């Protein structure tokens, strides 16, 4: 009888072998699937209803006076609902800031021994909410990760210089986030972590919880190789390599969002001190080789499952998302591993929404937060967010994106008009004020030449999204709505929430015309906030039928 619970444990966790990749699932889910969205809604409601839930689980990796659990729940909620004023997010920010104050200047020991995890999720939350507002705190967190890194390159508990793969993966995720938020991080330290991870990989391809570091030369046999730690080690390796830009890319390189810019011209962005930072260039081939060995190990061992299923499921999503860009794989909106994970979460969802504590010590809000991050494909969206340089916290183009000039190799300020047309020149140069009281001809058409037309649409979209002038936004929204171009649909969906009363009407009518859904989704001429939100959600769902997996920068990220 003593063996029976252990057998049941292994059987249950084997359901999470999110990678029994045999492709035999009847359901092909995406993050936008109604089944997935229903679970997400239930999880969000659970977090909101259990705001004051008990958080003290001594063996919970996110415990540190409750700070880490609050920060993680706040991050998951912010990632899904983008509302920094929601009580779940507010509580998370408060706990993250408390942790930063407590950890400043020293490495907390004793009951704060989980501080690497807590520092990591605090970083994720503060950067997601507002990387400019919380700049000082993010800088303190960056210093924290420099201070606690072990000499061998790993991270772990205070006083233990061996390093463990679990804490190292969260440190790498936080440092990647800091780098993509524009801070200069310890790139030499990142390189040291990448090398340490490759040294402590078992010759079989898996990773242990605590690595035996051979120092150099051939890898040595590791102990306690597990599925969860293999995902953790490989994802940390991929994240570290991406921080060093070993695959290329980054907001300072290709995130201008402005079509047709010369490659020598980059976008000037406030707070991106790391644009010219020097990063060690490690050879890529050994890293790819490590990932290939890892894949072979996982193929043979995935059915063993994981002791911490919710912790592991979020790690899998992270691993697969970074592996996708490292190996330049074609994006699949419904991969087999995601379908497996959705089925697992369906089987474990509580009747009142959310997910119960994991098989080992945890708390339901933590299980729920990790499940939500998996379901929403949060890492994939974070990567897209970083590559465009856009985030909820103010990344991206200057406030007035209609005023652009090239100065050296940067874009700053306002520029003389280009050869587009007189109307766009007027809108850009005097911010539309010259159009007040004037009507726009009904038969005004965009240029029939494809290249010139594309350039005009680019400028109109920037006007809708960034002009301070309500006149300019009105004209631009109307012209985009008359363009009959599917590519402008996301911008018109964005314009539905414009504070000017006329812009949303032009955007709504344009969406109806382009979609040929002349009844639209019922948004009235004078909608309330709820009606706008509902209309935007329905239009996004409609657009994703034609462009599955599309990331709405202003909503998804």
C-alpha positions in Angstrom: 0.0 0.0 0.0 2.9 2.4 0.7 3.8 2.4 -3.0 0.4 3.2 -4.3 0.4 7.0 -3.7 3.8 7.3 -5.3 2.5 5.4 -8.4 -0.5 7.7 -8.6 1.8 10.7 -8.3 3.9 9.6 -11.2 0.8 8.7 -13.2 -0.7 12.2 -12.7 2.4 14.1 -13.4 3.0 12.1 -16.5 -0.1 13.8 -17.9 2.1 16.9 -18.1 4.6 15.3 -20.3 3.8 18.2 -22.4 5.6 16.7 -25.1 4.4 13.4 -25.9 4.6 14.9 -29.3 2.6 12.3 -31.3 0.2 14.8 -32.8 -2.8 12.6 -32.0 -4.9 15.3 -30.4 -8.5 15.8 -31.5 -8.3 19.5 -30.4 -5.9 22.0 -31.9 -5.8 24.9 -29.4 -4.4 28.4 -29.7 -4.1 31.1 -27.1 -7.2 32.7 -28.6 -9.3 29.5 -28.6 -12.7 30.0 -26.7 -11.9 27.0 -24.5 -8.5 28.6 -23.6 -10.1 32.1 -23.1 -12.7 30.6 -20.8 -10.0 29.1 -18.6 -8.1 32.3 -18.7 -11.1 34.3 -17.6 -11.7 31.8 -14.7 -8.1 32.1 -13.7 -8.2 35.9 -13.6 -11.4 35.8 -11.6 -9.8 33.4 -9.1 -6.8 35.7 -8.6 -9.1 38.7 -8.1 -11.3 36.8 -5.6 -8.3 35.4 -3.6 -6.3 38.6 -3.4 -5.7 38.1 0.3 -5.0 34.4 0.1 -2.5 32.9 2.5 0.9 33.0 0.8 3.3 31.5 3.3 4.4 28.1 2.0 8.0 27.6 3.2 9.0 25.3 0.3 7.3 27.4 -2.4 10.0 28.8 -4.6 8.2 32.1 -4.9 7.9 32.6 -1.2 9.8 35.5 0.5 7.5 37.1 3.0 4.7 36.7 0.3 6.5 39.2 -2.0 7.3 36.7 -4.7 3.8 35.2 -4.8 2.2 38.6 -5.0 4.6 39.8 -7.7 4.0 36.7 -9.8 0.2 37.0 -9.6 0.4 40.7 -10.5 2.6 39.9 -13.5 0.3 37.2 -14.8 -2.7 39.5 -14.4 -0.9 42.5 -16.0 0.2 40.3 -18.9 -3.4 39.2 -19.6 -5.4 42.3 -18.7 -2.9 45.2 -19.0 -4.5 47.1 -16.1 -1.9 48.5 -13.7 -4.7 49.8 -11.5 -6.2 46.3 -10.8 -5.9 45.4 -7.1 -4.0 42.2 -8.0 -1.4 44.2 -10.0 -1.3 47.0 -7.3 -0.6 44.4 -4.6 2.1 42.8 -6.7 3.8 46.2 -7.3 3.7 47.0 -3.6 5.3 43.7 -2.7 7.9 44.0 -5.5 8.9 47.5 -4.3 9.0 46.2 -0.7 11.3 43.4 -1.8 13.6 45.8 -3.7 13.9 48.0 -0.5 14.6 44.9 1.7 17.2 43.4 -0.7 19.0 46.7 -1.5 22.6 46.5 -0.5 22.7 42.9 0.7 21.8 39.3 -0.1 19.0 38.3 2.2 19.6 35.0 4.0 17.5 32.9 6.4 13.8 33.0 5.4 14.7 35.2 2.4 16.7 32.4 0.8 14.3 32.3 -2.1 15.3 35.8 -3.1 16.6 35.0 -6.6 13.1 33.9 -7.6 11.5 36.9 -5.9 13.9 39.3 -7.5 13.2 37.7 -10.9 9.4 37.9 -10.8 9.6 41.5 -9.3 11.7 42.4 -12.3 9.2 40.9 -14.7 6.3 42.8 -13.1 7.9 46.2 -12.8 9.3 46.1 -16.3 5.9 45.1 -17.7 4.0 47.8 -15.9 6.3 50.7 -16.6 10.0 50.4 -17.3 10.5 54.2 -17.1 8.5 54.8 -13.9 10.3 52.0 -12.1 13.7 52.6 -13.7 15.4 53.1 -10.3 14.1 49.9 -8.9 15.0 48.0 -12.1 18.5 49.3 -11.8 18.7 48.1 -8.2 17.5 44.7 -9.3 20.1 44.6 -12.0 22.8 45.3 -9.3 21.3 42.6 -7.2 21.8 39.9 -9.9 25.4 41.0 -10.3 26.0 40.8 -6.6 24.5 37.3 -6.0 25.9 35.5 -9.1 28.4 32.7 -8.1 31.9 32.8 -9.4 31.3 29.8 -11.6 28.4 31.7 -13.4 25.5 30.0 -11.7 22.9 31.2 -9.2 21.6 29.5 -6.0 21.1 29.7 -2.3 23.3 32.1 -0.2 26.3 30.3 1.0 26.1 27.5 -1.6 28.5 28.2 -4.4 27.6 25.2 -6.4 24.7 26.8 -8.2 21.3 25.3 -9.1 19.7 25.2 -12.5 16.2 26.2 -11.2 17.3 29.5 -9.7 19.6 30.2 -12.6 16.8 30.0 -15.2 14.8 32.7 -13.3 17.9 34.9 -13.0 18.4 34.6 -16.8 14.8 35.4 -17.5 15.0 38.5 -15.3 18.3 39.7 -16.8 16.9 39.2 -20.3 13.9 41.3 -19.3 16.2 44.0 -17.9 18.3 44.0 -21.1 15.2 44.3 -23.3 14.0 47.1 -21.1 17.1 49.0 -22.1 19.3 48.6 -19.1 23.0 47.7 -19.4 23.3 44.3 -17.7 26.4 42.3 -16.8 27.0 40.8 -20.3 30.2 39.1 -19.2 28.2 37.5 -16.3 25.6 36.3 -18.8 28.3 34.7 -20.9 29.7 33.0 -17.7 26.2 31.6 -17.0 25.9 30.3 -20.6 29.2 28.5 -20.2 28.3 27.1 -16.8 25.1 25.7 -18.1 26.9 23.9 -20.9 29.5 22.6 -18.5 26.9 21.1 -16.1 24.8 19.5 -18.8 24.8 15.7 -18.4 26.6 13.8 -21.2 23.1 12.3 -22.0 21.7 15.8 -22.7 19.7 16.4 -19.6 20.3 18.8 -16.7 20.4 18.2 -13.0 19.0 20.3 -10.2 22.5 21.2 -8.9 25.3 21.0 -11.3 28.7 19.3 -10.8 31.0 21.7 -12.6 34.0 20.0 -14.2 35.6 23.5 -14.7 36.7 22.7 -18.2 37.1 19.9 -20.6 34.5 17.1 -21.1 31.2 17.1 -19.2 30.9 14.8 -16.3 28.0 12.5 -15.1 25.4 14.6 -13.2 23.1 13.5 -10.5 19.3 13.7 -10.2 18.6 14.5 -13.9 14.9 15.5 -14.1 12.5 16.6 -16.8 11.7 20.0 -15.2 15.4 20.8 -14.7 16.2 19.8 -18.3 13.6 22.3 -19.5 14.9 24.8 -17.0 18.6 24.4 -18.0 17.9 24.5 -21.8 15.6 27.5 -21.5 18.1 29.4 -19.4 20.8 28.6 -22.0 18.6 29.9 -24.8 17.6 33.0 -22.9 21.2 33.8 -22.0 22.3 33.4 -25.7 19.4 35.7 -26.7 20.5 38.3 -24.2 23.9 38.3 -25.9 22.1 38.7 -29.3 23.7 35.5 -30.6 20.7 35.0 -32.8 20.6 38.7 -33.8 17.7 41.1 -33.2 16.7 43.5 -30.5 14.7 46.6 -30.2 17.7 48.9 -31.0 18.4 47.0 -34.2 15.1 46.4 -35.9 12.3 47.8 -33.7 11.6 51.1 -35.3 8.3 50.1 -36.6 8.9 52.5 -39.5 8.8 50.9 -42.9 11.6 51.7 -45.4 14.2 53.1 -43.0 17.8 52.7 -44.1 19.5 50.0 -42.1 22.0 52.5 -40.8 19.3 54.5 -39.1 18.0 53.3 -35.7 15.2 54.6 -33.6 16.2 56.8 -30.7 14.4 55.5 -27.6 14.3 57.0 -24.1 15.9 54.7 -21.6 17.8 52.4 -24.0 21.3 52.9 -22.6 22.3 49.5 -23.8 22.0 50.2 -27.5 25.7 50.4 -28.0 26.7 48.1 -25.2 29.4 45.6 -26.0 28.3 42.0 -25.7 30.6 38.9 -25.7 30.2 36.9 -28.9 30.2 33.2 -27.9 30.3 30.6 -30.6 26.7 29.6 -31.5 27.4 26.0 -32.7 28.1 24.5 -29.2 24.9 26.1 -27.9 22.8 24.6 -30.7 24.5 21.3 -30.2 23.5 21.4 -26.5 19.9 22.1 -27.4 19.9 19.2 -29.9 21.2 16.8 -27.2 18.6 18.1 -24.9 15.9 17.4 -27.4 17.0 13.8 -27.8 17.0 13.4 -24.0 13.5 14.9 -23.7 12.2 12.6 -26.5 13.3 9.6 -24.5 12.3 10.9 -21.0 9.3 13.2 -21.3 6.9 10.7 -20.0 8.5 10.7 -16.6 6.7 13.9 -15.9 7.6 16.6 -13.3 7.2 17.0 -9.6 6.2 20.6 -9.9 3.7 20.5 -12.8 2.6 24.2 -12.9 6.2 25.4 -12.5 7.2 23.1 -15.3 4.5 23.9 -17.7 5.5 27.6 -17.7 9.1 26.5 -18.2 8.1 24.5 -21.2 6.4 27.4 -22.8 9.5 29.5 -22.3 11.8 26.8 -23.7 9.7 26.3 -26.8 9.4 30.0 -27.5 13.1 30.7 -27.3 13.9 27.5 -29.2 11.6 28.7 -32.0 13.7 31.8 -32.6 17.1 30.1 -31.9 16.5 27.4 -34.5 14.5 29.7 -36.8 11.5 27.4 -36.7 8.3 28.3 -38.5 5.7 29.6 -36.0 3.0 27.1 -35.2 0.0 28.7 -33.5 -1.1 25.2 -32.2 1.9 23.0 -31.5 1.4 19.6 -30.0 3.1 20.6 -26.7 0.6 23.4 -26.2 -2.3 21.2 -26.9 -1.0 18.7 -24.3 -0.7 21.5 -21.8 -4.2 22.8 -22.4 -5.6 19.3 -22.0 -3.7 18.9 -18.7 -4.9 22.3 -17.4 -8.5 21.4 -18.4 -8.3 18.3 -16.3 -7.1 20.1 -13.3 -9.1 23.4 -13.4 -11.1 24.1 -10.3 -14.9 24.4 -10.6 -14.6 28.0 -9.3 -11.8 28.8 -11.7 -8.0 28.7 -11.3 -5.9 25.8 -10.4 -5.1 24.0 -7.1 -1.8 23.8 -5.4 0.7 21.7 -7.2 1.6 18.1 -6.2 4.4 19.4 -4.1 4.3 22.5 -1.8 2.8 25.5 -3.5 -0.3 27.7 -3.3 -3.3 27.9 -5.6 -2.6 31.5 -6.7 0.9 30.5 -7.8 -0.4 27.4 -9.8 -3.0 29.7 -11.3 -0.5 32.4 -12.3 1.8 29.9 -13.9 -1.0 28.3 -15.8 -2.2 31.7 -17.1 1.3 32.5 -18.3 1.4 29.2 -20.2 -2.1 29.5 -21.7 -1.5 33.1 -22.9 1.9 32.1 -24.6 3.4 34.9 -22.5 7.0 34.3 -23.5 6.2 34.3 -27.2 4.5 37.6 -26.7 7.4 39.0 -24.6 9.8 38.1 -27.4 7.6 39.8 -30.0 7.3 42.8 -27.6 11.1 43.0 -27.2 11.7 42.7 -31.0 9.4 45.7 -31.7 10.6 47.7 -28.7 7.0 48.1 -27.5 5.5 47.5 -24.1 2.7 48.6 -21.8 5.3 50.6 -19.9 6.0 53.1 -22.6 8.5 51.5 -25.0 8.4 52.4 -28.7 8.0 55.5 -30.7 8.0 59.1 -29.2 4.7 60.4 -28.0 4.2 62.3 -31.3 5.1 59.8 -34.0 4.2 62.1 -36.8 7.1 64.3 -36.3 10.3 62.5 -37.3 13.7 63.5 -38.5 16.9 61.7 -39.1 19.9 63.1 -37.3 23.0 61.1 -37.9 22.0 57.5 -37.3 19.1 58.3 -35.0 15.5 59.4 -35.3 14.6 62.4 -33.2 12.1 65.2 -33.3 10.3 66.6 -36.3 11.3 66.5 -39.9 10.5 68.3 -43.1 7.8 66.6 -45.1 8.6 64.0 -47.7 6.9 63.7 -51.1 3.7 62.1 -50.1 0.8 64.5 -50.7 -0.3 67.9 -49.6 -2.8 66.6 -47.1 -0.3 64.4 -45.2 2.2 67.3 -45.3 -0.4 69.5 -43.6 -1.3 66.9 -41.0 2.3 66.3 -40.1 3.6 69.8 -40.2 0.9 71.7 -38.3 -0.6 68.7 -36.5 -3.8 69.1 -38.4 -4.8 72.5 -37.0 -5.1 73.9 -40.5 -7.9 71.5 -41.2 -10.2 72.7 -38.5 -13.6 73.6 -40.0 -12.7 72.2 -43.4 -14.2 69.2 -45.0 -12.3 66.3 -46.5 -13.4 65.5 -50.1 -15.5 62.3 -50.2 -13.6 61.0 -53.2 -10.1 61.5 -51.8 -8.1 58.4 -52.7 -4.7 57.1 -51.7 -2.1 56.8 -54.4 -2.7 53.9 -56.8 1.1 53.2 -57.0 1.7 50.3 -54.5 4.9 51.8 -53.1 3.6 55.3 -52.7 0.3 54.0 -51.3 2.2 51.9 -48.7 4.2 54.9 -47.7 1.0 56.9 -47.3 -0.6 54.2 -45.2 2.4 54.0 -43.0 2.2 57.7 -42.3 -1.6 57.6 -41.7 -1.2 54.7 -39.2 1.5 56.7 -37.3 -0.9 59.7 -37.2 -3.8 57.5 -35.7 -1.5 56.0 -33.1 0.6 58.9 -32.1 -0.6 62.4 -33.2 -1.5 64.8 -30.4 -3.9 66.5 -32.8 -7.5 65.2 -32.8 -8.0 66.7 -36.3 -5.1 64.7 -37.6 -6.3 61.5 -36.0 -9.8 62.1 -37.4 -8.6 62.5 -41.0 -6.1 59.6 -40.8 -8.8 57.3 -39.3 -11.2 58.2 -42.1 -8.7 57.7 -44.9 -7.5 54.4 -43.5 -11.1 53.2 -43.3 -11.5 54.0 -46.9 -8.3 52.3 -48.0 -9.9 48.8 -48.1 -6.6 47.3 -46.9 -6.7 44.4 -44.4 -3.3 45.6 -43.0 -4.8 48.7 -41.4 -7.4 46.7 -39.3 -5.2 46.5 -36.1 -4.7 50.3 -36.3 -8.4 50.9 -36.7 -9.1 48.5 -33.8 -6.7 50.6 -31.7 -8.5 53.8 -32.8 -11.8 52.6 -31.4 -10.6 53.7 -28.0 -9.5 57.2 -29.1 -10.6 59.9 -26.6 -11.9 62.1 -29.5 -15.6 61.3 -30.1 -15.3 61.2 -33.9 -12.2 59.1 -34.4 -13.8 55.9 -33.0 -16.8 56.4 -35.4 -14.5 56.7 -38.4 -12.6 53.6 -37.2 -15.7 51.6 -36.6 -17.1 52.5 -40.0 -13.8 51.7 -41.7 -13.7 48.3 -40.0 -17.3 47.6 -41.2 -16.3 48.6 -44.8 -13.1 46.6 -44.9 -14.7 43.5 -43.4 -17.9 43.8 -45.3 -19.6 43.3 -42.0 -21.8 46.4 -42.4 -23.6 45.8 -39.1 -20.2 45.6 -37.3 -20.3 44.4 -33.7 -22.9 46.8 -32.5 -20.7 49.6 -31.1 -22.9 52.7 -30.9 -21.9 56.3 -31.9 -21.4 57.2 -28.2 -20.1 54.0 -26.6 -19.2 53.6 -23.0 -15.9 52.0 -22.0 -17.4 48.5 -21.7 -18.9 48.7 -25.2 -15.5 49.9 -26.7 -13.7 47.0 -25.0 -16.2 44.5 -26.2 -16.1 45.8 -29.8 -12.2 45.7 -29.8 -12.2 42.2 -28.5 -14.7 41.0 -31.2 -12.8 42.7 -34.0 -9.5 41.2 -32.8 -11.1 37.7 -32.9 -12.4 38.4 -36.4 -9.0 39.6 -37.6 -7.2 36.6 -36.1 -9.4 34.3 -38.3 -7.5 35.7 -41.2 -4.1 36.1 -39.5 -3.8 33.5 -36.8 -1.3 34.3 -34.1 -1.2 38.0 -34.9 0.2 40.0 -31.9 -1.7 43.2 -31.1 1.1 45.4 -29.7 -1.3 47.6 -27.8 -3.2 44.7 -26.3 -1.4 41.4 -26.2 2.0 42.7 -24.9 
